[in-house]
């Protein structure tokens, strides 16, 4: 059953070496990424010359008062980072990490 879910991109092993913990997705990381990009477009926060097109992962996860309506609000940081990396691979965002390694402190530039 796990392998079927994995092959359909609706799950992944959280620990690929031991395969003891399966992470099941309600939506795939690519779907979360697309929803978030659409949301950011709808509120005018995309574009290479737009100073409002920056957000932190912390903000995207709904951890600040002004971001509670974000599509990724309440998601775990690993799923959010996977979603953002799918957008980065498509050239739709730029991820700017900080040296301390805390993914919540990563800044995202939404290009559009």
Rosetta blueprint (number, residue, H / E / L):
1 X L
2 X H
3 X H
4 X H
5 X H
6 X H
7 X H
8 X L
9 X L
10 X L
11 X E
12 X E
13 X E
14 X L
15 X L
16 X L
17 X L
18 X L
19 X L
20 X L
21 X L
22 X E
23 X E
24 X E
25 X L
26 X L
27 X L
28 X L
29 X H
30 X H
31 X H
32 X H
33 X H
34 X H
35 X H
36 X H
37 X H
38 X H
39 X H
40 X H
41 X H
42 X H
43 X L
44 X L
45 X L
46 X L
47 X L
48 X L
49 X L
50 X L
51 X L
52 X L
53 X L
54 X E
55 X E
56 X E
57 X H
58 X H
59 X H
60 X H
61 X L
62 X L
63 X L
64 X L
65 X H
66 X H
67 X H
68 X L
69 X L
70 X L
71 X L
72 X L
73 X L
74 X L
75 X L
76 X L
77 X H
78 X H
79 X H
80 X H
81 X H
82 X H
83 X H
84 X H
85 X H
86 X H
87 X H
88 X H
89 X H
90 X L
91 X L
92 X L
93 X E
94 X E
95 X E
96 X E
97 X L
98 X L
99 X L
100 X L
101 X L
102 X L
103 X H
104 X H
105 X H
106 X L
107 X E
108 X E
109 X E
110 X E
111 X L
112 X L
